Amino acid sequence: MNIQEYPKSPARVASALAALSGCAAHGRDWLARFLLAALALGGCAQSADASRDLVLATWNLEHLAADDSAGCRPRKPAEYRALRAQAERLEATAIAVQEVENVVALARVFDPARYDLIISRRHEERSRKCRGQSGQMLTAQRTGFAIHRERLAALGLEYERQPDFTALGADGRRHGVWLTLTWAKDHTPLLQLLSIHLKSGCAWGALEDRQPIRRGQCLVLRRQRGILEEWMDTRIARGEAFAVLGDFNRQLDQPNDHFWEDIADGEICRWEPDEDDGRRCMRGTTQAAPGGRLVLANAGQPFPYPYDKKFPYAIDHLVFDATAGAWIRRGSYQALDYPRAALSDHHPIRLRLRLPERP
């Protein structure tokens, strides 16, 4: 199974089994039908009308520059055309993007006649030389979204841009870009979307003081974890379903991962600033919250395109609260390969959400 909930919920398992049994009971050989449904990783729901499916994706575009031959991943026009073809193969409604210089750069991949392009407002200039590349200057590394207008409208949805998540960019780090998907009919919020790109260099290893933290990158990532968890807890406390999409630069599904264990603990609290952890729970405010049982898409499955042997799991992730996690189409997670040469050092990933009925 490609979608797992951490921690596992016996109630959810029982509910899924009951649903599969209900589908099978309509036939004479209900056991055979039950097994076939289980193998399909979705039972009756998998064959249901897909018109209410929201397709979400995330894609780190590796130093995507606005100009030919610019940046630390200089590209020729043919490579931009190949990137655009790959974007169409995604067939997604909303794509979180990372490492994008600006809207002009993103428009070379996602056709602005069909997509709304939203990029972080973080101020950033070409100020550093690319390592090992004479004459090449680092371009801005912004997060954002590409939203397919027609697909979104067909679902009866609109979006509202929220203020950039600047707190996540403390000490000059990348900001998050935050959108709210709403029902077009009455503007009722449906889903919060957050595109992020966290600090690199700490894909594994200790984040807690009970074990030595030897890398400065891990200290930065630990602070970002606290800031991100405060954002998640706020959404959960308000009853707002969410999806956090992007390059976490962390193997969240490695065994006993400190980052995942902390954010998916099934609890929320009130937070206050902390120099070491970014944020910390105020004493006496912690409480259990069903929405805090986060869902990590494709948890526990080796990533099919590892960056190297040190990265057997993914560092790009799709993370949901319990409400949005229940909408995931089982078996819909997919990591897309490149038809020929790799177009980025990251592969795009996507999945489908079965949306609830419109109000």
N, C-alpha and C positions, 0 to 999 in steps of 0.2 A: 504494500500500500504506500502511495507516494505522499499522502497527506496525513500527518499525525498531530494530535493535540498533546501539548506538554503542560501540566501533567495530564495523563489520560483520565477521562471521565467515565466511570462505569455507567452512569445514566445515559451518556451519549452513545456508548456502545450498545446498550440495551435498546435504545430508541432506534438505532440503525438496523439492528437485527429484526426488530419488530416490523420496521418498514419493509425490509426485504421479504420477510415471511408473508406480509400482506400482499405483496405483489405476486408471490408464487402461489398463494392459496387459490387464485382464480383458475388455475389449471388442474388437471387430474393428477399429474405427477408433480406434486408441489415440491418435493425434495430436489428433483432434478432441476426444476426452475429456480429454486433457491440457490443451488450451487452455481448455476449459470449466472445468476444475478450477482452473486458475490464475486465471481471471477471478473465480471465486468466493472467492478469497483464503482458501482453507482446504482445498481439495481434499476428500479423503475425510473428514478430521477434522471439517469443517464440518457434515456431515450425520450425524455420530455421535450417539449417545445423549447428551442434554444433562443427564442426571440427576446427573452428576459435575461439573457446572459451578458454580463459586463466582463470584458476581457481586459485584464490588467497586465502590465509588463514593466520590466525595468531593464535598462541598458546603459552601461558605462561605455562611452564612445571614445575613450582614450585620446585625450588631447585634441578634441575636435576643434579645428581652427576655421575661421571664416575665409581665409585666403589659401590658395594653392601653395604648397611647399612651406607653409608656416608652422611654427610650433615644434614641440618635441616628438610629434608623430606626423612629419610632413607627408602630405598626400597629393597625388595627382588627380586630375579631373575624373579619370576612369574609376578611381577608388571612391570618390564621392558618389558617382553613379551606382557603384556596387552597394554602397551603404544605403542609398535610397531604395534599391531593389530589396535589400534585406529588411528595411523598415516596412515595406508592403507585405512581405512574407509573415511579419508578426501578426497582421490582421487584428490589431489591438485597438481598444477604445481610448485608453489612457496609458501613456508610456512615461514612466519616470526616467529621466536621463541625468547623467553625471559627466563631468569633465567636458563641458561645452563652453566655448569662449563667449558666445553671445547669440542673439536671435538669428543673426545673419548666418552663423555657422550651422545652427540647427535647421534652418530653412534649406540648407543644401542636402539634408537627409530626409526631412519631413516636409512634403509639399505644402506651403502655406495656403494654397487654394483649398486644401482639404483639412488641414490641421491648424488649431490655435497653438501658438508656441509661447510658452511661459518660462522665463529664465530669472534666476536669482538677481536681485538688484545690488548684490555685493559689489563694492568698488574694487576693481583689481586691474592692474596694468602689467604689460610685458616688462618685467624688471630683472629676471634672472636668466642666465644662460642654461641651455639644456645640457645635461651631463653627457659628455662624450660626443657632442655634435657641434662642431665649430660653426659659429655664426648663427645658430638657431636660438631663439628666445622663447622662454616658457610663456604660453598663452594662458588666459584666465581659465580657471577650473570651476565652473559654476554648475549648480544643479538646476533642474527644471522639469517641465512636462511638455509632451506633445499630446494634444487632445483632438481626436477625430470627431469633427463636428457632426457629420451625418450619423455616425454610429451612436453618438451620445444622444442626439435628438430622437433617434428611433426608439430609444429606451425611455423616452419621456423625461430626460434629465437635462439639467443645466449645471454650470459650475460657478462658484464664486471664489475669487482669489483672496486668501487671507494674508495678513502681514507675514513677511518672510520670518522664518524661525531663526532669528539672528543669535539667540542665546547659544545655539548649538555651534556657532562659529566663534566661540570665545578664543582669544589669543590669535586671531587672524585665520581661524579655520573656516571651512566651507559652511555656508548657511543652508538651512533646509527651505524648500519651497512647499507651501501648504495650500491645498485647495479643498473646498467643500462641495461635494456633489449634492444637488438638491433636486426634488421633483419639480418639473417645470410648471405643473398644474397649480400648485399653491406655494411653491418655494420652501416646502418642508425639507430640512436636511436629511440626507440618507447616509452619507459616508464621508468621513474625513480622509483625505489622501495627503501623505507627506513623502516628499522625495528627499533622500539624505545621502551624504557621502562622508563617512566618518574617517578618523585618522588611520592612516596606513602604518604598517610595521608592527602590528600586534595581533596577528591572526590567531595566535594561540598563546598559552602561557597564563601566568598568574595575574589577576586583577585585584586580589585581596591581600591585605597586609599579613595574613597568617602564612603567606608564602612570599619569598623574596620577589620583588618587582625590579627587574634589572634594566628594563628598557624605558627610556623617557617616553616613547610612543605609547606605551601601555598606561602611563600616568595620564596622558592626554585623553586616551580612549576611555579611561575610567571616569574622568570628569564628564565627558560627553554622555556616557551611560546614565549618570545621575540626572543630567539635564533632560535627556530623552525620556527617561522613566517618569519624571515629573509631568511632562507633556502627556504621556500615555495615561497616567493616573488621573489627570484632570479630565481627559476625555471620558474615561470609565466612570468617574464620579458624576459626570453630567449625562451619562447614558448615551454618549455619542459613539457610534460604530466607527472604526478606523482601520486603515491599512498603511503601514509604513513600508515603503518600497525603496530599494536602492543598494548601494555599495556600503555594507557595514564594515568591510575590511576585517571581518571576524568570522571564524568558523563556528557559528552559533550552535550547530548540531554536532560538534565534537563532544565526546563523553564528558559530562560534568563541567561544561563550559561556564565560567564565572559570569560572563556577560548575560547569557541566556537565563541561567538560574536566578539571577537577580531580577531581571525585568519580568519574568514569567512566574513569579512566586505566588500568584493568586491573591495578592494583597495590594491595598492602596494605602496612602497616608497623606498627610500634609507635609510639604517640603519647605526647607529653608536652605539658603546658600551655604556651601561648604567648600573650603579651599582645596581639599584633596579629592573629594568625591563629586564636585560640581553642585550636587544637592544631597541633602540627607533628610531622613524622616524626622519630624519633630517628635519628641518623646511622648508616648501615650496616644498617638493619633493613628497607629496602624490598625487596619481592620480588614477582614476577609472580604473579597469581592469576586463574584463569579466571572465578571468581565475581565478580571485580571489573569484568567487562565488563557494565556495567549496561544495562538496557533501559528506555527512555523511551517510554511509550505515545504514539502519534500524533506521533512526532517528525518535525519538518520540515513539518508540515501547517499552513497558516494556520488559526487558530482561527475558527470560524464566527460567534462573537459577541464580537468584540474590544471591550474597554472603551472605547478610543478609538484614534485613528490611531497613537499611540505604542506600542500594544500589539497588533501584528498577530499575535502568537503567544499561546499560553496562558500564564498564570502559575499556574494550578492544574494539578497533575500527578499521575500514577501512575507511580512509579519502582520497578523490580524488580531484584533480583540476577539473575544468569544462570540459576539454577535455576528460580525462579518465573517469569522472563520466558519460558522455554520452554513454560510452561503456557498462555500467552495464546492465546485464540481469535482468529485473524486476522480482521480486519474487524468485531470486536465492540465496538471503541471507539465511544462515542457521547457527544456533548455535547447535553444536552436543552434545548430552548427552553421558554419559558413560553407557555401557551396564549393569554394575553392580556397584561396589564401585567406587567412584570418584578417578581418577588417578592424579588429580591436583586440586588446588583450583580455577582454571580457566577452562572454557570450550572453546574448539577451535571454531572459527567462520570462515566462508568461503563465497565466492560468485563467480559468473562467469562474465567475461568481454567478450563481443563480439568484437573481434579485427577488426580494419579496414582492407581493402584489402591490400595485400602486394604491395610494390612499384614495 
